[in-house]
Amino acid sequence: MAISAMSIYLVDRARTDSAWVVHTIEVENQISLAQLQMRRAESAVRGYLLTQEDKYRLDFEEADQQIVPTLTKLRTLTNDSALQQRNLDVIRPLTIQRFEIFRKAVATAHTGKWNEARQILGETSTEDAMGQIRDVAGAMRAEEDRLFKLRTQAADYSQSLSAIVTTTGSALIVILAGFSIFLVRQSSRARDNAEQKLRDINLDLEAAVDERTADLREANQEIQRFAYIVSHDLRSPLVNIMGFTSELEELRGDIFGRIARYSRAAAGAPALPEPVSDSEENQEIGLAEEDKQLSEDFTEALGFIKSSIGKMDRLIGAILNLTREGRREFDPVKIETRALIEEIVATVAHQAFEANAQIRVEPLPDIVSDRLALEQIFSNLIENALKYLRPGVPGDIAIKGRNKLGFIIFDITDNGRGIDPKDHQRIFELFRRAGTQDQPGQGIGLAHVRALVRRMGGTITVSSEPAKGSTFTVTLPARWTLSRQGKSYG
């Protein structure tokens, strides 16, 4: 860029210097033309007075018409030189005076007074004026010669400098081009080597990833088998506990009835009649106050045991369902997403009606994925949205979707209770729940949803604040295949 800028500058400078050289030549030509017109005018007048031929008079008149424009142009051309302007101030009045004498002599001769005309021209001989004009014109020519020499040298210098810069620049460009070619080839070789190393690394990495994936899959399957075995084995003692608890509940009345009779017998009171029925009230007639309290505590303890057994049974069942789901093979098919979600909405229509909620399903892009997994994902999210609406506020649930870079992004938005930001990760953990626990559940649903989404190569996030509703965002590949994720659960 510097070379180009300097070349442009020097070319422009050389053009300017050359223009000044031409200007100097034009000034010299104009000076010569003015002198020529003065000589021509004087020769024409003398020829006319000697020969009395009109062609000489016409030559004079032509020179007379051109002398003033010539001097005017000469003044314009020498505007750049104060010295030349002063010289013109001397030449112009002398020239005009000289031409005035010529016109007077020609006019007198034109009336036939030839001798008088010759006398006018002879009496007013202006040899001194012509000599002065010649001297001044010579000075002007000398000044222009001096300027011509200086300007020629400047033009030659500019052209030489421009040629040097252009030649040097061309040489530098050639050197730069050669160096660039060398660097490009070196970079190309380095890139090829890097690509080869990268391919080797990728092969090693793919092998390591496959090996690690196989190990993880095996470990994951082992964990699933362990969870299944543990859950299955836990159910057997749990059933025994449930059975013995039922037996204790059945024996309770008999135990406390006998306590009542033995207590009365020990106190010498009359024996109680045998109870007509096996109800707790009939069996516990005659119990002392402390025994009645013991009976109530016994009943309460049995209730806690049964409640805990029921909760444990539900948790074991949920774990078994998770392990069964983890072993299930996914089957990617093309799914009309909106139709699928509308079917889910139809199954929870009565719940939405009871909750005074509307569910809006906007146009959704189709997807290639596992149908059952999608049903489980959206069923859980829609049911949660219905479950955790704010009391007294009409529910509004919206399901939206959009395509982005080969993925489909689903947003399930509600105007329910909302979730504290500190619990956004907690709700996706197994057996963990957030907020007020006034709804049934074991804390498995969202953990199951996240596991399904991850298995299908996607992500799930939540954006929510208390009393401002929630938005669950599910991102899934638009075209999911088994090769994109392992078949194991998690």
C-alpha positions, -999 to +999 in steps of 0.1 A: +000+000+000+029+024+008+045+016-025+012+021-044+006+054-026+041+067-033+039+056-069+006+075-073+021+105-057+052+105-078+033+099-110+011+129-102+041+149-093+058+140-126+027+149-145+026+183-128+063+189-135+058+180-171+028+203-173+050+232-160+076+223-187+049+225-214+037+257-198+071+273-201+074+263-237+039+278-243+050+311-227+081+312-249+060+305-280+037+333-270+066+357-265+079+348-299+044+351-314+041+387-300+075+396-314+066+381-347+034+400-349+052+433-341+078+426-369+051+415-393+031+447-386+061+469-392+071+451-424+036+452-437+033+490-431+067+497-448+057+474-477+024+492-481+040+526-481+066+516-506+045+495-530+010+509-523-003+473-525-034+464-504-021+430-495+004+446-472-023+467-456-044+436-450-014+419-434-010+448-411-047+448-401-045+411-393-014+416-371-031+446-355-062+425-346-040+397-330-015+417-310-038+426-281-052+391-276-016+378-278-004+401-251-035+393-229-029+356-232+008+361-224-002+380-192-026+351-182+002+325-189+027+344-167+004+349-137+027+326-117+057+349-122+058+385-107+090+392-128+073+384-161+043+405-151+065+435-145+082+429-179+048+428-196+039+461-178+069+476-198+062+459-232+025+464-234+024+502-235+054+504-258+037+479-282+004+497-281+021+530-288+041+515-317+009+500-333-009+534-329+018+550-351+014+522-376-024+527-378-020+564-382+005+560-411-017+534-428-048+556-424-030+586-439-017+565-468-052+551-474-064+587-481-037+590-508-012+611-488+017+587-493+045+612-487+028+624-455+024+588-444+061+581-450+069+612-432+049+601-401+066+567-401+100+583-406+095+611-381+083+588-354+110+563-358+110+541-327+142+523-329+147+530-292+113+516-283+118+485-305+152+481-289+137+483-254+109+459-264+136+435-278+156+438-245+126+431-223+114+403-245+149+388-244+148+391-206+115+374-205+128+346-228+159+343-206+137+339-175+116+313-192+147+295-203+158+295-167+124+282-156+124+257-184+158+243-172+146+240-136+113+225-145+128+201-169+152+190-142+123+186-117+103+166-142+133+144-150+139+139-113+102+130-106+101+106-135+134+090-124+122+087-088+089+073-100+107+047-121+129+038-091+100+034-068+080+014-093+109-008-100+117-013-063+080-019-056+078-044-084+108-062-071+094-062-035+061-075-048+079-103-066+099-111-035+067-109-014+049-131-038+077-157-037+078-156+001+040-159+002+041-189-021+068-204+002+047-197+033+015-211+016+033-243+007+049-246+041+015-239+057-001-264+034+024-291+044+019-282+081-018-284+076-016-318+059+006-331+087-018-317+113-047-332+095-030-366+094-021-363+131-057-353+138-070-383+119-047-405+138-058-389+171-094-392+161-090-429+153-073-434+187-100-412+204-128-431+187-113-464+198-109-450+234-144-436+233-158-469+220-139-488+247-150-464+274-186-464+261-186-501+262-173-500+298-199-475+308-226-494+291-216-525+309-214-507+342-247-491+336-263-524+328-248-538+359-263-510+379-296-516+363-294-553+371-284-545+406-313-521+410-337-546+396-324-574+419-324-552+450-358-539+442-371-574+435-355-588+467-368-559+488-403-567+478-402-602+494-395-590+530-418-561+524-446-585+516-438-604+548-439-572+568-472-563+553-486-597+562-474-596+598-487-561+601-522-573+590-520-601+615-511-578+643-540-556+633-563-586+634-549-597+668-551-563+683-587-565+695-583-600+710-552-589+728-567-558+744-600-577+751-581-603+771-562-575+789-595-560+799-609-593+813-576-601+832-575-566+847-611-569+860-605-604+873-574-592+892-594-564+906-622-587+918-647-572+895-675-592+879-664-609+846-675-592+814-698-610+790-682-624+758-684-597+730-711-603+705-688-591+676-651-587+670-652-549+667-625-530+685-651-512+706-666-544+719-633-561+725-619-532+744-648-527+768-636-525+804-601-513+796-585-491+821-575-456+810-539-464+807-547-495+787-569-475+764-541-451+758-519-480+750-545-493+726-546-460+708-508-458+706-507-494+692-533-484+666-513-453+656-481-473+653-497-498+630-510-469+609-475-455+605-461-489+597-488-494+570-482-459+556-444-465+554-449-499+538-472-484+512-446-457+504-418-482+502-439-504+479-446-475+456-409-465+455-398-501+447-424-502+420-411-470+405-375-483+406-386-515+388-404-494+362-372-473+356-350-504+352-375-519+328-376-487+308-338-486+307-337-520+291-363-511+265-351-508+229-359-474+214-376-475+179-371-442+160-401-435+137-415-403+121-440-388+145-466-361+139-458-342+171-489-321+174-512-351+169-492-370+196-495-342+221-532-336+213-538-373+222-521-367+255-541-336+261-573-355+254-564-381+281-560-353+308-590-333+296-610-341+328-582-330+350-579-297+330-616-292+334-615-298+371-585-274+374-602-247+353-573-248+329-568-246+291-541-264+272-530-247+239-511-268+214-495-246+187-483-260+153-453-282+160-426-296+136-426-333+131-398-354+146-381-388+141-378-404+175-392-430+199-429-426+202-433-441+237-405-420+251-420-388+237-454-398+252-438-403+286-419-370+284-448-348+274-474-367+296-452-361+327-446-324+319-483-317+311-495-336+342-470-317+364-482-284+349-518-293+358-508-306+392-490-275+403-513-247+392-521-218+415-553-221+434-580-197+422-562-187+391-574-201+357-547-223+343-530-216+310-506-242+295-490-237+261-469-262+241-447-246+214-420-259+191-395-246+166-366-260+144-330-248+150-298-262+135-310-298+132-328-298+166-364-292+176-369-271+207-402-276+226-414-251+253-440-263+278-452-231+296-476-227+324-488-199+348-487-221+379-469-219+412-434-216+398-401-230+412-375-213+432-343-209+412-323-227+438-344-258+432-341-258+393-315-286+394-330-304+425-362-312+408-345-334+382-328-356+408-343-390+417-366-389+448-362-352+452-390-327+452-393-289+457-418-265+471-449-274+492-454-312+493-493-311+490-495-333+459-490-370+456-457-382+440-424-399+447-400-374+430-393-398+401-412-382+371-387-354+362-357-376+368-373-401+344-379-374+319-344-361+320-330-396+316-352-402+285-342-368+270-305-375+275-308-410+260-323-394+229-294-370+226-312-340+239-314-316+269-340-303+293-339-271+312-364-251+333-369-213+336-391-203+365-398-181+395-422-185+424-458-173+415-447-166+379-452-199+362-426-222+346-412-230+312-397-264+306-375-264+274-369-298+258-343-299+230-343-331+208-326-340+175-349-336+146-338-370+133-327-394+161-311-427+154-298-454+176-263-447+165-264-412+181-268-426+216-261-459+234-289-482+240-284-483+278-305-462+300-292-429+315 
